[in-house]
Amino acid sequence: MSRKLTPRWVMMLLVAAVLILPIAIAVILSVSALLGAMGDTTGSCVLRYIGWGCGILWVIGLISLVLVQGLESLVGSDEADE
């Protein structure tokens, strides 16, 4: 019996987040720098904090993806041994 530990949609969501978040971080931090150069310090500061938040979510997504893949490989190797 082949039972997956995590649903397929969780893996797809993690992969999508890991691929999309760096692009979002780059755009947000670029706009933050642009606003800072234009003299809007409040907008620049807010976008910088949003960029940092996205960066933290990206790191959490990377760690989660590695852990889920590790668990899937452990469960898959147990099934192959039987």
QUIQUIHU-V978902 format. One record per residue. N is the residue number from 1. SS is DSSP state (hx for helix, st for strand, lp for the rest). PSI is psi as a letter, one per 40 degrees, with the letter a starting at -180 (999 if undefined). NEAR is the number of other ideal C-beta (glycine too) atoms within 12 Angstrom. Layout:
N/SS/PSI/NEAR ; N/SS/PSI/NEAR
//
This chain:
1/lp/h/6 ; 2/lp/h/11 ; 3/lp/h/11 ; 4/lp/i/17 ; 5/lp/d/20 ; 6/lp/i/22 ; 7/lp/i/13 ; 8/hx/d/13 ; 9/hx/d/12 ; 10/hx/d/21 ; 11/hx/d/23 ; 12/hx/d/15 ; 13/hx/d/19 ; 14/hx/d/28 ; 15/hx/d/20 ; 16/hx/d/17 ; 17/hx/d/25 ; 18/hx/d/27 ; 19/hx/d/16 ; 20/hx/d/18 ; 21/hx/d/28 ; 22/hx/d/20 ; 23/hx/d/17 ; 24/hx/d/24 ; 25/hx/d/27 ; 26/hx/d/17 ; 27/hx/d/18 ; 28/hx/d/28 ; 29/hx/d/24 ; 30/hx/d/18 ; 31/hx/d/22 ; 32/hx/d/27 ; 33/hx/d/20 ; 34/hx/d/17 ; 35/hx/d/22 ; 36/hx/d/19 ; 37/hx/d/13 ; 38/lp/e/13 ; 39/lp/e/10 ; 40/lp/g/17 ; 41/hx/d/15 ; 42/hx/d/14 ; 43/hx/d/20 ; 44/hx/d/23 ; 45/hx/d/16 ; 46/hx/d/18 ; 47/hx/d/26 ; 48/hx/d/25 ; 49/hx/d/17 ; 50/hx/d/23 ; 51/hx/d/28 ; 52/hx/d/18 ; 53/hx/d/19 ; 54/hx/d/27 ; 55/hx/d/21 ; 56/hx/d/16 ; 57/hx/d/23 ; 58/hx/d/27 ; 59/hx/d/19 ; 60/hx/d/18 ; 61/hx/d/28 ; 62/hx/d/21 ; 63/hx/d/17 ; 64/hx/d/22 ; 65/hx/d/26 ; 66/hx/d/18 ; 67/hx/d/19 ; 68/hx/d/27 ; 69/hx/d/21 ; 70/hx/d/16 ; 71/hx/d/19 ; 72/hx/d/24 ; 73/hx/d/17 ; 74/hx/d/15 ; 75/hx/d/20 ; 76/hx/d/18 ; 77/hx/d/12 ; 78/hx/d/14 ; 79/hx/d/15 ; 80/hx/d/10 ; 81/hx/d/8 ; 82/lp/999/9
//
